[in-house]
């Protein structure tokens, strides 16, 4: 019994020190707190959860604007349905939305990906 407890503690310590596993838990929490399971990424979150490795999960990101684009809203609505399907399949695929603004860091990310029109969907594997 003592060996089993020691082994379980070791597994817990190893998982806690695995940066990929830590990110997976953090993005799961963001998903749970989001509307319809689609995470509204800030610049910092986008860089951490989408661009930086390790990333033991996939991310589908919708680049869009907050208002004035009916097609963008339609794509967002469809995305929530797709997200629900992946969630039911228990896949480590997360869905996010990144909104355009005039902030320099936001514009930099749009330019980095070559995005000139919205809606635009990118996958990160």
N, C-alpha and C positions, 0 to 999 in steps of 0.2 A: 504494500500500500504506500509506503514511504517513497519507494522508487517511482510509482505512478505520479504521485504529487510532485516530486522533483522534476519529472519529465514534462508535466503540464506547465509548471512554472518556467522551465527552460523554453518551451514553445512560446509562451506568452512574452517572455523577454525578447526572443528572436523576432517575433512579429512586431513588437513595439519599436524595435530598432531598425526595421525595414522601412526605408523612406517611401518606397512604392506602396506598401501596405498602408502606411499612414495617410498618404494622399488619397488612396482608395476610400478609406474611412471618412476622410474630410469631404470628398466630393459626394459620397452617399448622403452625408448629413445635409449638404447644400441642396441636393435633389429633394430630400424629404421636406425641406423648408420652403421649397419653391412652388409657385403656382403651376399646376398641371405637370409637375416633374421636369419642367424646362427651366434651367438655371440661367438667370440674368447675370452674365459675367461682368464684373468690373475689369478694368485694365489689369490690376494686380492678380485677380483670380484667373483671368484668361491666360496670362503669362505662366502662372503657377500650374494650373490644371490642364492646359492644352499644349503650351509650347515646351515646357520644361520636362525633362526626363529625370527619373524613371516615371513611366506612366503605364501601369499594368491594366489599362482599360482603354476603350475607344471613346472618342467624343465627336458628336455631330453638332456643328455650330451654325446657326442661322445669323448672318450679318444682315442687319435691317435698320430701319428708322422707327422712331417711336410713334409717329403719326403722319398722315397724309399719303399713305400708300396702301390702297385696298388689296393689291396683290400680295404685299408683305403680310398683311393680316391673315389672308387666306392660307398662305404657306405656313405661318405660325400655327394656325388652327389645325392644319393637317399634321404638322410636326408633333403636336400634343397627342394625336391618335397613334402615331408611329411610336412615340415614346412609351405609351401605355402598353403596346404590343411587346416591345422589348423588355419592359419591366415584368410583364407576365411570364416571359420566357426565362427570366432570371439571368439575363446577359449583363456583363459589365460594360454596357454601352450607355453613355450619358448624353443628354441633349441640352444644349445651351443656346442662348441668344446674346448677341453682342450688338448693342445699339450705336449707330453713328452719332457723333457730336462734333463740335468744333474744337474740342480739347486736343491739344497737340499729340498726346499719347494715343488717343483713340484714332486720330487721322493716320498716325504712323503705322498702326496695326493694319488698317484698311489698305494703306499704300504697300506695306510689306507683302501682303497677299495679292496685290494687284486688283483689288476690288474697286470698281468704278461705278457699279450700279447695284441696286438692291431690288429684290431679295437675292441673296447669294448663300449657298450652303457649302460648307467645307467639312470634310471628315479628317480626323486625326487618328491614325492607327499607331 
